[in-house]
Amino acid sequence: MFEVIALMLLSHQPLQPVAVGEASYYTVASSSLMTASGETMRNEAYTCAMTTGDFGDYVLVVAESGKSVVCRLNDRGPFVKGRVIDLSQAAMRELCPGEGTTNVSVYRIGRNAPTSPTRRP
């Protein structure tokens, strides 16, 4: 997370959101076990689904509360009007525990995941 903040501060160009809107989460129980990228869905992984973007790219998802999480894009969705991203259960729990949806800004940060001591696999 610190690397992302440093990137934004040291970059001459600020990160621009690729999507702003409502985020929801999905679980193994509520969707297919197989993602569109061919991976097995895991509730504890920090992954997400968007209608655009390349599988394997990482995105920074920032909630209105200021909490943020980095997720890897591995699925397509959401397929509910007005929603911009579906998060894994672990990612949503990190952003807003106990909630099913939240308003977010999504930033594409590329292929290489930032590393930090608090990052979970």
Protein Blocks (a to p, Z undefined) as FASTA:
>chain_A
ZZmmmmmmmpmbdcddfbdcddddddfklmcfbdfkopacdfkbccdddfbdcehiacdd
ddfkopacddddfbecdfbehiabdcdfklmmmmoghiabdcdddddebjbdcddfklcZ
Z
